[in-house]
Amino acid sequence: MPAAPSPRPHSHPFVPYRPERVPVDEGLRRGQALHDLLARRRSVRFFSPDPVPAAAIELAVRTANTAPSGAHQQPWTFVAVRDPETRHRIRLAAEAEERAFYGRDDLQEWHGALARLETGADKDYLDVVPWIVVVFAQKYSTDETGRRRKHYYVNESVGIACGMFISSLHAMGLATLTHTPNPMGFLNDILGRPRGERPYILFPVGYPAADCEVPDLARKPLEQALVHHP
């Protein structure tokens, strides 16, 4: 039997990491259960006004905080908005950008790709949902002296955190939508965020409406998503 490796010298603090070694069959069972849960997830545009406890938003953000990030800089800020007046201001600003988008003749191919989703400039659900959560990507941070620290792999890091946020919401029976009006600088103004933060995704969060409908879509099969390289 080979000898155990000697402890590695470190210049920074390290701690032991000994995750549970899951037997193969049990690991596959857990993986299948997670797939089956997330396979039922759908983006929703028809929401119930029923209240959602702040604890659910906090739990979803705590879950998002477990995401890996470039140099462990965690370059994200989640801003949770419950105030109806603020949500309405966001809706009006988002709809203004969306009307400009759908009115552009040079984006007909993009409009065509969205046609089967039957999307449009009206975002009335932003007034209906109990929460809007806006995720901001931090291009840099500042220390207590005001000195800037550049962040790395920001888009990749924030994207992973957002995926885990979505998964956590779905696990709690909540629904959301990845809404990205372009440009989104109005969110900095309405929510008072610094210019070092860039709006990344706007998430309406709530329960699906009782009469909610979603487009009849199918996800691409495994053989199109996975390549086994010889």
PyMOL CGO cylinders between C-alpha atoms (Angstrom):
from pymol import cmd
from pymol.cgo import CYLINDER

trace = [
    CYLINDER, 0.00, 0.00, 0.00, 1.46, 3.40, -0.92, 0.3, 1, 1, 1, 1, 1, 1,
    CYLINDER, 1.46, 3.40, -0.92, 2.39, 5.69, 1.93, 0.3, 1, 1, 1, 1, 1, 1,
    CYLINDER, 2.39, 5.69, 1.93, 0.09, 8.59, 2.74, 0.3, 1, 1, 1, 1, 1, 1,
    CYLINDER, 0.09, 8.59, 2.74, 1.34, 11.85, 1.28, 0.3, 1, 1, 1, 1, 1, 1,
    CYLINDER, 1.34, 11.85, 1.28, 3.12, 14.22, 3.61, 0.3, 1, 1, 1, 1, 1, 1,
    CYLINDER, 3.12, 14.22, 3.61, 1.28, 17.38, 4.65, 0.3, 1, 1, 1, 1, 1, 1,
    CYLINDER, 1.28, 17.38, 4.65, 1.74, 20.15, 2.10, 0.3, 1, 1, 1, 1, 1, 1,
    CYLINDER, 1.74, 20.15, 2.10, 3.36, 23.40, 3.22, 0.3, 1, 1, 1, 1, 1, 1,
    CYLINDER, 3.36, 23.40, 3.22, 1.02, 26.40, 2.89, 0.3, 1, 1, 1, 1, 1, 1,
    CYLINDER, 1.02, 26.40, 2.89, 1.61, 30.13, 3.03, 0.3, 1, 1, 1, 1, 1, 1,
    CYLINDER, 1.61, 30.13, 3.03, -2.05, 30.81, 3.87, 0.3, 1, 1, 1, 1, 1, 1,
    CYLINDER, -2.05, 30.81, 3.87, -4.52, 29.14, 6.25, 0.3, 1, 1, 1, 1, 1, 1,
    CYLINDER, -4.52, 29.14, 6.25, -5.95, 25.81, 5.07, 0.3, 1, 1, 1, 1, 1, 1,
    CYLINDER, -5.95, 25.81, 5.07, -8.37, 23.47, 6.83, 0.3, 1, 1, 1, 1, 1, 1,
    CYLINDER, -8.37, 23.47, 6.83, -9.06, 19.76, 6.30, 0.3, 1, 1, 1, 1, 1, 1,
    CYLINDER, -9.06, 19.76, 6.30, -11.76, 18.84, 3.79, 0.3, 1, 1, 1, 1, 1, 1,
    CYLINDER, -11.76, 18.84, 3.79, -13.22, 15.36, 4.23, 0.3, 1, 1, 1, 1, 1, 1,
    CYLINDER, -13.22, 15.36, 4.23, -16.59, 15.18, 2.44, 0.3, 1, 1, 1, 1, 1, 1,
    CYLINDER, -16.59, 15.18, 2.44, -18.74, 12.10, 2.74, 0.3, 1, 1, 1, 1, 1, 1,
    CYLINDER, -18.74, 12.10, 2.74, -17.68, 9.39, 0.29, 0.3, 1, 1, 1, 1, 1, 1,
    CYLINDER, -17.68, 9.39, 0.29, -21.04, 8.33, -1.11, 0.3, 1, 1, 1, 1, 1, 1,
    CYLINDER, -21.04, 8.33, -1.11, -21.36, 4.76, -2.48, 0.3, 1, 1, 1, 1, 1, 1,
    CYLINDER, -21.36, 4.76, -2.48, -21.89, 4.76, -6.25, 0.3, 1, 1, 1, 1, 1, 1,
    CYLINDER, -21.89, 4.76, -6.25, -25.48, 3.49, -6.17, 0.3, 1, 1, 1, 1, 1, 1,
    CYLINDER, -25.48, 3.49, -6.17, -26.50, 6.00, -3.50, 0.3, 1, 1, 1, 1, 1, 1,
    CYLINDER, -26.50, 6.00, -3.50, -24.74, 8.80, -5.38, 0.3, 1, 1, 1, 1, 1, 1,
    CYLINDER, -24.74, 8.80, -5.38, -26.63, 7.97, -8.55, 0.3, 1, 1, 1, 1, 1, 1,
    CYLINDER, -26.63, 7.97, -8.55, -29.89, 7.85, -6.61, 0.3, 1, 1, 1, 1, 1, 1,
    CYLINDER, -29.89, 7.85, -6.61, -29.24, 11.30, -5.17, 0.3, 1, 1, 1, 1, 1, 1,
    CYLINDER, -29.24, 11.30, -5.17, -28.22, 12.64, -8.55, 0.3, 1, 1, 1, 1, 1, 1,
    CYLINDER, -28.22, 12.64, -8.55, -31.37, 11.25, -10.16, 0.3, 1, 1, 1, 1, 1, 1,
    CYLINDER, -31.37, 11.25, -10.16, -33.53, 12.78, -7.44, 0.3, 1, 1, 1, 1, 1, 1,
    CYLINDER, -33.53, 12.78, -7.44, -31.94, 16.19, -8.03, 0.3, 1, 1, 1, 1, 1, 1,
    CYLINDER, -31.94, 16.19, -8.03, -32.43, 15.85, -11.79, 0.3, 1, 1, 1, 1, 1, 1,
    CYLINDER, -32.43, 15.85, -11.79, -36.07, 14.87, -11.36, 0.3, 1, 1, 1, 1, 1, 1,
    CYLINDER, -36.07, 14.87, -11.36, -36.64, 17.90, -9.13, 0.3, 1, 1, 1, 1, 1, 1,
    CYLINDER, -36.64, 17.90, -9.13, -34.97, 20.40, -11.46, 0.3, 1, 1, 1, 1, 1, 1,
    CYLINDER, -34.97, 20.40, -11.46, -36.45, 18.88, -14.61, 0.3, 1, 1, 1, 1, 1, 1,
    CYLINDER, -36.45, 18.88, -14.61, -39.83, 20.13, -13.39, 0.3, 1, 1, 1, 1, 1, 1,
    CYLINDER, -39.83, 20.13, -13.39, -38.55, 23.71, -13.14, 0.3, 1, 1, 1, 1, 1, 1,
    CYLINDER, -38.55, 23.71, -13.14, -39.97, 26.23, -15.60, 0.3, 1, 1, 1, 1, 1, 1,
    CYLINDER, -39.97, 26.23, -15.60, -39.61, 29.96, -16.09, 0.3, 1, 1, 1, 1, 1, 1,
    CYLINDER, -39.61, 29.96, -16.09, -42.87, 31.64, -15.14, 0.3, 1, 1, 1, 1, 1, 1,
    CYLINDER, -42.87, 31.64, -15.14, -44.55, 34.87, -16.26, 0.3, 1, 1, 1, 1, 1, 1,
    CYLINDER, -44.55, 34.87, -16.26, -47.86, 34.37, -14.42, 0.3, 1, 1, 1, 1, 1, 1,
    CYLINDER, -47.86, 34.37, -14.42, -47.48, 34.79, -10.68, 0.3, 1, 1, 1, 1, 1, 1,
    CYLINDER, -47.48, 34.79, -10.68, -49.67, 34.72, -7.59, 0.3, 1, 1, 1, 1, 1, 1,
    CYLINDER, -49.67, 34.72, -7.59, -49.63, 37.74, -5.25, 0.3, 1, 1, 1, 1, 1, 1,
    CYLINDER, -49.63, 37.74, -5.25, -49.50, 35.36, -2.28, 0.3, 1, 1, 1, 1, 1, 1,
    CYLINDER, -49.50, 35.36, -2.28, -46.81, 36.43, 0.22, 0.3, 1, 1, 1, 1, 1, 1,
    CYLINDER, -46.81, 36.43, 0.22, -43.43, 34.74, 0.36, 0.3, 1, 1, 1, 1, 1, 1,
    CYLINDER, -43.43, 34.74, 0.36, -41.54, 34.91, 3.68, 0.3, 1, 1, 1, 1, 1, 1,
    CYLINDER, -41.54, 34.91, 3.68, -38.29, 36.83, 3.75, 0.3, 1, 1, 1, 1, 1, 1,
    CYLINDER, -38.29, 36.83, 3.75, -36.69, 33.69, 5.20, 0.3, 1, 1, 1, 1, 1, 1,
    CYLINDER, -36.69, 33.69, 5.20, -37.15, 31.96, 1.82, 0.3, 1, 1, 1, 1, 1, 1,
    CYLINDER, -37.15, 31.96, 1.82, -35.30, 34.74, -0.01, 0.3, 1, 1, 1, 1, 1, 1,
    CYLINDER, -35.30, 34.74, -0.01, -32.56, 34.69, 2.61, 0.3, 1, 1, 1, 1, 1, 1,
    CYLINDER, -32.56, 34.69, 2.61, -32.19, 30.92, 2.33, 0.3, 1, 1, 1, 1, 1, 1,
    CYLINDER, -32.19, 30.92, 2.33, -31.95, 31.08, -1.47, 0.3, 1, 1, 1, 1, 1, 1,
    CYLINDER, -31.95, 31.08, -1.47, -29.24, 33.75, -1.23, 0.3, 1, 1, 1, 1, 1, 1,
    CYLINDER, -29.24, 33.75, -1.23, -27.36, 31.74, 1.38, 0.3, 1, 1, 1, 1, 1, 1,
    CYLINDER, -27.36, 31.74, 1.38, -27.46, 28.84, -1.07, 0.3, 1, 1, 1, 1, 1, 1,
    CYLINDER, -27.46, 28.84, -1.07, -26.20, 31.10, -3.87, 0.3, 1, 1, 1, 1, 1, 1,
    CYLINDER, -26.20, 31.10, -3.87, -23.35, 32.16, -1.58, 0.3, 1, 1, 1, 1, 1, 1,
    CYLINDER, -23.35, 32.16, -1.58, -22.02, 28.59, -1.64, 0.3, 1, 1, 1, 1, 1, 1,
    CYLINDER, -22.02, 28.59, -1.64, -21.14, 29.00, -5.34, 0.3, 1, 1, 1, 1, 1, 1,
    CYLINDER, -21.14, 29.00, -5.34, -17.50, 28.90, -6.43, 0.3, 1, 1, 1, 1, 1, 1,
    CYLINDER, -17.50, 28.90, -6.43, -16.04, 32.18, -7.65, 0.3, 1, 1, 1, 1, 1, 1,
    CYLINDER, -16.04, 32.18, -7.65, -12.85, 33.45, -9.24, 0.3, 1, 1, 1, 1, 1, 1,
    CYLINDER, -12.85, 33.45, -9.24, -10.19, 33.83, -6.52, 0.3, 1, 1, 1, 1, 1, 1,
    CYLINDER, -10.19, 33.83, -6.52, -13.05, 33.39, -4.01, 0.3, 1, 1, 1, 1, 1, 1,
    CYLINDER, -13.05, 33.39, -4.01, -13.97, 37.06, -4.44, 0.3, 1, 1, 1, 1, 1, 1,
    CYLINDER, -13.97, 37.06, -4.44, -17.73, 36.32, -4.45, 0.3, 1, 1, 1, 1, 1, 1,
    CYLINDER, -17.73, 36.32, -4.45, -18.46, 39.26, -6.77, 0.3, 1, 1, 1, 1, 1, 1,
    CYLINDER, -18.46, 39.26, -6.77, -22.23, 39.42, -6.34, 0.3, 1, 1, 1, 1, 1, 1,
    CYLINDER, -22.23, 39.42, -6.34, -24.82, 41.48, -4.50, 0.3, 1, 1, 1, 1, 1, 1,
    CYLINDER, -24.82, 41.48, -4.50, -28.44, 40.29, -4.20, 0.3, 1, 1, 1, 1, 1, 1,
    CYLINDER, -28.44, 40.29, -4.20, -30.89, 43.15, -3.64, 0.3, 1, 1, 1, 1, 1, 1,
    CYLINDER, -30.89, 43.15, -3.64, -34.33, 41.99, -2.44, 0.3, 1, 1, 1, 1, 1, 1,
    CYLINDER, -34.33, 41.99, -2.44, -37.19, 44.41, -3.11, 0.3, 1, 1, 1, 1, 1, 1,
    CYLINDER, -37.19, 44.41, -3.11, -40.59, 44.00, -1.45, 0.3, 1, 1, 1, 1, 1, 1,
    CYLINDER, -40.59, 44.00, -1.45, -41.89, 47.60, -1.46, 0.3, 1, 1, 1, 1, 1, 1,
    CYLINDER, -41.89, 47.60, -1.46, -44.76, 47.89, -4.02, 0.3, 1, 1, 1, 1, 1, 1,
    CYLINDER, -44.76, 47.89, -4.02, -43.83, 51.43, -5.04, 0.3, 1, 1, 1, 1, 1, 1,
    CYLINDER, -43.83, 51.43, -5.04, -40.24, 50.47, -5.78, 0.3, 1, 1, 1, 1, 1, 1,
    CYLINDER, -40.24, 50.47, -5.78, -41.35, 47.39, -7.68, 0.3, 1, 1, 1, 1, 1, 1,
    CYLINDER, -41.35, 47.39, -7.68, -43.65, 49.59, -9.77, 0.3, 1, 1, 1, 1, 1, 1,
    CYLINDER, -43.65, 49.59, -9.77, -40.81, 51.99, -10.57, 0.3, 1, 1, 1, 1, 1, 1,
    CYLINDER, -40.81, 51.99, -10.57, -38.74, 49.01, -11.70, 0.3, 1, 1, 1, 1, 1, 1,
    CYLINDER, -38.74, 49.01, -11.70, -41.61, 47.81, -13.87, 0.3, 1, 1, 1, 1, 1, 1,
    CYLINDER, -41.61, 47.81, -13.87, -42.05, 51.17, -15.61, 0.3, 1, 1, 1, 1, 1, 1,
    CYLINDER, -42.05, 51.17, -15.61, -38.33, 51.49, -16.32, 0.3, 1, 1, 1, 1, 1, 1,
    CYLINDER, -38.33, 51.49, -16.32, -38.04, 47.89, -17.51, 0.3, 1, 1, 1, 1, 1, 1,
    CYLINDER, -38.04, 47.89, -17.51, -41.03, 48.28, -19.83, 0.3, 1, 1, 1, 1, 1, 1,
    CYLINDER, -41.03, 48.28, -19.83, -39.52, 51.41, -21.37, 0.3, 1, 1, 1, 1, 1, 1,
    CYLINDER, -39.52, 51.41, -21.37, -36.39, 49.46, -22.29, 0.3, 1, 1, 1, 1, 1, 1,
    CYLINDER, -36.39, 49.46, -22.29, -38.44, 46.52, -23.54, 0.3, 1, 1, 1, 1, 1, 1,
    CYLINDER, -38.44, 46.52, -23.54, -40.56, 48.72, -25.80, 0.3, 1, 1, 1, 1, 1, 1,
    CYLINDER, -40.56, 48.72, -25.80, -37.37, 50.07, -27.33, 0.3, 1, 1, 1, 1, 1, 1,
    CYLINDER, -37.37, 50.07, -27.33, -36.09, 46.52, -27.84, 0.3, 1, 1, 1, 1, 1, 1,
    CYLINDER, -36.09, 46.52, -27.84, -39.26, 45.19, -29.49, 0.3, 1, 1, 1, 1, 1, 1,
    CYLINDER, -39.26, 45.19, -29.49, -39.45, 48.28, -31.67, 0.3, 1, 1, 1, 1, 1, 1,
    CYLINDER, -39.45, 48.28, -31.67, -36.05, 47.81, -33.26, 0.3, 1, 1, 1, 1, 1, 1,
    CYLINDER, -36.05, 47.81, -33.26, -36.23, 46.68, -36.88, 0.3, 1, 1, 1, 1, 1, 1,
    CYLINDER, -36.23, 46.68, -36.88, -32.60, 45.49, -36.85, 0.3, 1, 1, 1, 1, 1, 1,
    CYLINDER, -32.60, 45.49, -36.85, -33.38, 42.78, -34.28, 0.3, 1, 1, 1, 1, 1, 1,
    CYLINDER, -33.38, 42.78, -34.28, -35.98, 40.83, -36.25, 0.3, 1, 1, 1, 1, 1, 1,
    CYLINDER, -35.98, 40.83, -36.25, -34.04, 37.56, -35.98, 0.3, 1, 1, 1, 1, 1, 1,
    CYLINDER, -34.04, 37.56, -35.98, -33.91, 37.92, -32.20, 0.3, 1, 1, 1, 1, 1, 1,
    CYLINDER, -33.91, 37.92, -32.20, -37.59, 38.80, -32.08, 0.3, 1, 1, 1, 1, 1, 1,
    CYLINDER, -37.59, 38.80, -32.08, -38.31, 35.70, -34.15, 0.3, 1, 1, 1, 1, 1, 1,
    CYLINDER, -38.31, 35.70, -34.15, -36.39, 33.48, -31.72, 0.3, 1, 1, 1, 1, 1, 1,
    CYLINDER, -36.39, 33.48, -31.72, -38.61, 34.79, -28.90, 0.3, 1, 1, 1, 1, 1, 1,
    CYLINDER, -38.61, 34.79, -28.90, -41.87, 34.37, -30.82, 0.3, 1, 1, 1, 1, 1, 1,
    CYLINDER, -41.87, 34.37, -30.82, -42.70, 30.90, -29.50, 0.3, 1, 1, 1, 1, 1, 1,
    CYLINDER, -42.70, 30.90, -29.50, -42.40, 32.23, -25.94, 0.3, 1, 1, 1, 1, 1, 1,
    CYLINDER, -42.40, 32.23, -25.94, -44.95, 34.97, -26.72, 0.3, 1, 1, 1, 1, 1, 1,
    CYLINDER, -44.95, 34.97, -26.72, -43.01, 37.55, -24.76, 0.3, 1, 1, 1, 1, 1, 1,
    CYLINDER, -43.01, 37.55, -24.76, -43.63, 41.27, -25.05, 0.3, 1, 1, 1, 1, 1, 1,
    CYLINDER, -43.63, 41.27, -25.05, -42.88, 44.63, -23.51, 0.3, 1, 1, 1, 1, 1, 1,
    CYLINDER, -42.88, 44.63, -23.51, -45.61, 44.38, -20.83, 0.3, 1, 1, 1, 1, 1, 1,
    CYLINDER, -45.61, 44.38, -20.83, -44.15, 43.20, -17.51, 0.3, 1, 1, 1, 1, 1, 1,
    CYLINDER, -44.15, 43.20, -17.51, -47.22, 43.39, -15.29, 0.3, 1, 1, 1, 1, 1, 1,
    CYLINDER, -47.22, 43.39, -15.29, -45.95, 40.48, -13.20, 0.3, 1, 1, 1, 1, 1, 1,
    CYLINDER, -45.95, 40.48, -13.20, -43.42, 42.87, -11.64, 0.3, 1, 1, 1, 1, 1, 1,
    CYLINDER, -43.42, 42.87, -11.64, -46.36, 44.50, -9.84, 0.3, 1, 1, 1, 1, 1, 1,
    CYLINDER, -46.36, 44.50, -9.84, -47.85, 41.13, -8.87, 0.3, 1, 1, 1, 1, 1, 1,
    CYLINDER, -47.85, 41.13, -8.87, -44.94, 39.20, -7.37, 0.3, 1, 1, 1, 1, 1, 1,
    CYLINDER, -44.94, 39.20, -7.37, -44.22, 39.75, -3.68, 0.3, 1, 1, 1, 1, 1, 1,
    CYLINDER, -44.22, 39.75, -3.68, -40.48, 40.06, -4.34, 0.3, 1, 1, 1, 1, 1, 1,
    CYLINDER, -40.48, 40.06, -4.34, -38.08, 41.27, -6.98, 0.3, 1, 1, 1, 1, 1, 1,
    CYLINDER, -38.08, 41.27, -6.98, -34.49, 40.20, -6.45, 0.3, 1, 1, 1, 1, 1, 1,
    CYLINDER, -34.49, 40.20, -6.45, -31.90, 42.01, -8.54, 0.3, 1, 1, 1, 1, 1, 1,
    CYLINDER, -31.90, 42.01, -8.54, -28.44, 40.49, -8.79, 0.3, 1, 1, 1, 1, 1, 1,
    CYLINDER, -28.44, 40.49, -8.79, -25.55, 42.87, -9.32, 0.3, 1, 1, 1, 1, 1, 1,
    CYLINDER, -25.55, 42.87, -9.32, -22.12, 41.79, -10.57, 0.3, 1, 1, 1, 1, 1, 1,
    CYLINDER, -22.12, 41.79, -10.57, -19.29, 43.55, -8.78, 0.3, 1, 1, 1, 1, 1, 1,
    CYLINDER, -19.29, 43.55, -8.78, -16.63, 44.65, -11.26, 0.3, 1, 1, 1, 1, 1, 1,
    CYLINDER, -16.63, 44.65, -11.26, -14.47, 45.63, -8.31, 0.3, 1, 1, 1, 1, 1, 1,
    CYLINDER, -14.47, 45.63, -8.31, -14.72, 46.19, -4.59, 0.3, 1, 1, 1, 1, 1, 1,
    CYLINDER, -14.72, 46.19, -4.59, -13.19, 48.81, -2.33, 0.3, 1, 1, 1, 1, 1, 1,
    CYLINDER, -13.19, 48.81, -2.33, -11.50, 48.35, 1.01, 0.3, 1, 1, 1, 1, 1, 1,
    CYLINDER, -11.50, 48.35, 1.01, -11.84, 50.58, 4.05, 0.3, 1, 1, 1, 1, 1, 1,
    CYLINDER, -11.84, 50.58, 4.05, -9.28, 53.02, 2.60, 0.3, 1, 1, 1, 1, 1, 1,
    CYLINDER, -9.28, 53.02, 2.60, -11.21, 53.36, -0.66, 0.3, 1, 1, 1, 1, 1, 1,
    CYLINDER, -11.21, 53.36, -0.66, -8.66, 51.38, -2.65, 0.3, 1, 1, 1, 1, 1, 1,
    CYLINDER, -8.66, 51.38, -2.65, -10.13, 49.36, -5.51, 0.3, 1, 1, 1, 1, 1, 1,
    CYLINDER, -10.13, 49.36, -5.51, -9.66, 45.61, -5.82, 0.3, 1, 1, 1, 1, 1, 1,
    CYLINDER, -9.66, 45.61, -5.82, -10.30, 44.20, -9.28, 0.3, 1, 1, 1, 1, 1, 1,
    CYLINDER, -10.30, 44.20, -9.28, -12.50, 41.11, -9.47, 0.3, 1, 1, 1, 1, 1, 1,
    CYLINDER, -12.50, 41.11, -9.47, -11.80, 38.21, -11.82, 0.3, 1, 1, 1, 1, 1, 1,
    CYLINDER, -11.80, 38.21, -11.82, -14.12, 35.86, -13.73, 0.3, 1, 1, 1, 1, 1, 1,
    CYLINDER, -14.12, 35.86, -13.73, -17.06, 37.99, -12.66, 0.3, 1, 1, 1, 1, 1, 1,
    CYLINDER, -17.06, 37.99, -12.66, -19.59, 36.82, -15.26, 0.3, 1, 1, 1, 1, 1, 1,
    CYLINDER, -19.59, 36.82, -15.26, -18.78, 33.17, -14.70, 0.3, 1, 1, 1, 1, 1, 1,
    CYLINDER, -18.78, 33.17, -14.70, -18.93, 33.48, -10.91, 0.3, 1, 1, 1, 1, 1, 1,
    CYLINDER, -18.93, 33.48, -10.91, -22.18, 35.44, -10.78, 0.3, 1, 1, 1, 1, 1, 1,
    CYLINDER, -22.18, 35.44, -10.78, -23.78, 33.13, -13.35, 0.3, 1, 1, 1, 1, 1, 1,
    CYLINDER, -23.78, 33.13, -13.35, -23.07, 30.07, -11.22, 0.3, 1, 1, 1, 1, 1, 1,
    CYLINDER, -23.07, 30.07, -11.22, -24.45, 31.81, -8.11, 0.3, 1, 1, 1, 1, 1, 1,
    CYLINDER, -24.45, 31.81, -8.11, -27.62, 32.75, -9.99, 0.3, 1, 1, 1, 1, 1, 1,
    CYLINDER, -27.62, 32.75, -9.99, -28.11, 29.15, -11.10, 0.3, 1, 1, 1, 1, 1, 1,
    CYLINDER, -28.11, 29.15, -11.10, -27.90, 27.97, -7.51, 0.3, 1, 1, 1, 1, 1, 1,
    CYLINDER, -27.90, 27.97, -7.51, -30.31, 30.73, -6.45, 0.3, 1, 1, 1, 1, 1, 1,
    CYLINDER, -30.31, 30.73, -6.45, -32.83, 29.54, -9.05, 0.3, 1, 1, 1, 1, 1, 1,
    CYLINDER, -32.83, 29.54, -9.05, -32.43, 25.92, -7.94, 0.3, 1, 1, 1, 1, 1, 1,
    CYLINDER, -32.43, 25.92, -7.94, -33.00, 26.83, -4.31, 0.3, 1, 1, 1, 1, 1, 1,
    CYLINDER, -33.00, 26.83, -4.31, -36.17, 28.75, -5.14, 0.3, 1, 1, 1, 1, 1, 1,
    CYLINDER, -36.17, 28.75, -5.14, -37.52, 25.81, -7.12, 0.3, 1, 1, 1, 1, 1, 1,
    CYLINDER, -37.52, 25.81, -7.12, -36.74, 23.40, -4.27, 0.3, 1, 1, 1, 1, 1, 1,
    CYLINDER, -36.74, 23.40, -4.27, -38.93, 25.56, -2.02, 0.3, 1, 1, 1, 1, 1, 1,
    CYLINDER, -38.93, 25.56, -2.02, -41.83, 25.50, -4.48, 0.3, 1, 1, 1, 1, 1, 1,
    CYLINDER, -41.83, 25.50, -4.48, -41.23, 29.04, -5.71, 0.3, 1, 1, 1, 1, 1, 1,
    CYLINDER, -41.23, 29.04, -5.71, -40.96, 30.25, -9.29, 0.3, 1, 1, 1, 1, 1, 1,
    CYLINDER, -40.96, 30.25, -9.29, -38.94, 32.89, -11.04, 0.3, 1, 1, 1, 1, 1, 1,
    CYLINDER, -38.94, 32.89, -11.04, -37.87, 34.26, -14.39, 0.3, 1, 1, 1, 1, 1, 1,
    CYLINDER, -37.87, 34.26, -14.39, -34.47, 35.47, -15.62, 0.3, 1, 1, 1, 1, 1, 1,
    CYLINDER, -34.47, 35.47, -15.62, -35.40, 38.94, -16.82, 0.3, 1, 1, 1, 1, 1, 1,
    CYLINDER, -35.40, 38.94, -16.82, -32.65, 41.02, -18.45, 0.3, 1, 1, 1, 1, 1, 1,
    CYLINDER, -32.65, 41.02, -18.45, -33.95, 44.27, -19.93, 0.3, 1, 1, 1, 1, 1, 1,
    CYLINDER, -33.95, 44.27, -19.93, -31.15, 45.98, -21.82, 0.3, 1, 1, 1, 1, 1, 1,
    CYLINDER, -31.15, 45.98, -21.82, -29.69, 48.35, -20.77, 0.3, 1, 1, 1, 1, 1, 1,
    CYLINDER, -29.69, 48.35, -20.77, -30.31, 47.90, -17.04, 0.3, 1, 1, 1, 1, 1, 1,
    CYLINDER, -30.31, 47.90, -17.04, -28.52, 50.93, -15.60, 0.3, 1, 1, 1, 1, 1, 1,
    CYLINDER, -28.52, 50.93, -15.60, -31.86, 52.19, -14.24, 0.3, 1, 1, 1, 1, 1, 1,
    CYLINDER, -31.86, 52.19, -14.24, -31.58, 49.53, -11.55, 0.3, 1, 1, 1, 1, 1, 1,
    CYLINDER, -31.58, 49.53, -11.55, -28.46, 51.19, -10.12, 0.3, 1, 1, 1, 1, 1, 1,
    CYLINDER, -28.46, 51.19, -10.12, -30.40, 54.45, -9.87, 0.3, 1, 1, 1, 1, 1, 1,
    CYLINDER, -30.40, 54.45, -9.87, -33.61, 53.03, -8.39, 0.3, 1, 1, 1, 1, 1, 1,
    CYLINDER, -33.61, 53.03, -8.39, -31.82, 50.75, -5.91, 0.3, 1, 1, 1, 1, 1, 1,
    CYLINDER, -31.82, 50.75, -5.91, -28.96, 53.08, -5.06, 0.3, 1, 1, 1, 1, 1, 1,
    CYLINDER, -28.96, 53.08, -5.06, -26.19, 50.71, -6.05, 0.3, 1, 1, 1, 1, 1, 1,
    CYLINDER, -26.19, 50.71, -6.05, -22.65, 51.96, -6.79, 0.3, 1, 1, 1, 1, 1, 1,
    CYLINDER, -22.65, 51.96, -6.79, -21.33, 52.13, -10.34, 0.3, 1, 1, 1, 1, 1, 1,
    CYLINDER, -21.33, 52.13, -10.34, -18.85, 49.39, -9.54, 0.3, 1, 1, 1, 1, 1, 1,
    CYLINDER, -18.85, 49.39, -9.54, -21.83, 47.03, -9.58, 0.3, 1, 1, 1, 1, 1, 1,
    CYLINDER, -21.83, 47.03, -9.58, -23.47, 46.09, -12.87, 0.3, 1, 1, 1, 1, 1, 1,
    CYLINDER, -23.47, 46.09, -12.87, -27.07, 44.80, -12.97, 0.3, 1, 1, 1, 1, 1, 1,
    CYLINDER, -27.07, 44.80, -12.97, -26.87, 41.16, -14.04, 0.3, 1, 1, 1, 1, 1, 1,
    CYLINDER, -26.87, 41.16, -14.04, -30.33, 39.57, -13.74, 0.3, 1, 1, 1, 1, 1, 1,
    CYLINDER, -30.33, 39.57, -13.74, -33.69, 40.73, -12.41, 0.3, 1, 1, 1, 1, 1, 1,
    CYLINDER, -33.69, 40.73, -12.41, -35.59, 37.90, -10.73, 0.3, 1, 1, 1, 1, 1, 1,
    CYLINDER, -35.59, 37.90, -10.73, -39.32, 38.21, -9.99, 0.3, 1, 1, 1, 1, 1, 1,
    CYLINDER, -39.32, 38.21, -9.99, -39.96, 35.71, -7.19, 0.3, 1, 1, 1, 1, 1, 1,
    CYLINDER, -39.96, 35.71, -7.19, -43.25, 34.24, -6.07, 0.3, 1, 1, 1, 1, 1, 1,
    CYLINDER, -43.25, 34.24, -6.07, -45.61, 31.31, -6.37, 0.3, 1, 1, 1, 1, 1, 1,
    CYLINDER, -45.61, 31.31, -6.37, -47.01, 30.46, -9.81, 0.3, 1, 1, 1, 1, 1, 1,
    CYLINDER, -47.01, 30.46, -9.81, -50.54, 31.73, -10.41, 0.3, 1, 1, 1, 1, 1, 1,
    CYLINDER, -50.54, 31.73, -10.41, -53.32, 29.15, -10.06, 0.3, 1, 1, 1, 1, 1, 1,
    CYLINDER, -53.32, 29.15, -10.06, -53.95, 29.42, -13.81, 0.3, 1, 1, 1, 1, 1, 1,
    CYLINDER, -53.95, 29.42, -13.81, -50.27, 29.69, -14.77, 0.3, 1, 1, 1, 1, 1, 1,
    CYLINDER, -50.27, 29.69, -14.77, -49.30, 28.47, -18.24, 0.3, 1, 1, 1, 1, 1, 1,
    CYLINDER, -49.30, 28.47, -18.24, -45.85, 28.03, -19.76, 0.3, 1, 1, 1, 1, 1, 1,
    CYLINDER, -45.85, 28.03, -19.76, -44.75, 27.40, -23.35, 0.3, 1, 1, 1, 1, 1, 1,
    CYLINDER, -44.75, 27.40, -23.35, -44.79, 23.75, -24.43, 0.3, 1, 1, 1, 1, 1, 1,
    CYLINDER, -44.79, 23.75, -24.43, -41.05, 23.28, -24.71, 0.3, 1, 1, 1, 1, 1, 1,
    CYLINDER, -41.05, 23.28, -24.71, -38.71, 20.29, -24.55, 0.3, 1, 1, 1, 1, 1, 1,
    CYLINDER, -38.71, 20.29, -24.55, -35.14, 20.31, -23.35, 0.3, 1, 1, 1, 1, 1, 1,
    CYLINDER, -35.14, 20.31, -23.35, -32.58, 18.95, -25.75, 0.3, 1, 1, 1, 1, 1, 1,
    CYLINDER, -32.58, 18.95, -25.75, -31.72, 15.27, -25.24, 0.3, 1, 1, 1, 1, 1, 1,
    CYLINDER, -31.72, 15.27, -25.24, -28.57, 14.09, -23.54, 0.3, 1, 1, 1, 1, 1, 1,
    CYLINDER, -28.57, 14.09, -23.54, -26.95, 13.01, -26.80, 0.3, 1, 1, 1, 1, 1, 1,
    CYLINDER, -26.95, 13.01, -26.80, -27.06, 16.61, -28.00, 0.3, 1, 1, 1, 1, 1, 1,
    CYLINDER, -27.06, 16.61, -28.00, -25.76, 18.05, -24.74, 0.3, 1, 1, 1, 1, 1, 1,
    CYLINDER, -25.76, 18.05, -24.74, -22.99, 15.56, -23.96, 0.3, 1, 1, 1, 1, 1, 1,
    CYLINDER, -22.99, 15.56, -23.96, -20.04, 14.38, -26.03, 0.3, 1, 1, 1, 1, 1, 1,
    CYLINDER, -20.04, 14.38, -26.03, -17.99, 11.42, -24.80, 0.3, 1, 1, 1, 1, 1, 1,
    CYLINDER, -17.99, 11.42, -24.80, -14.55, 12.17, -26.16, 0.3, 1, 1, 1, 1, 1, 1,
    CYLINDER, -14.55, 12.17, -26.16, -12.60, 8.98, -26.92, 0.3, 1, 1, 1, 1, 1, 1,
]
cmd.load_cgo(trace, "trace")
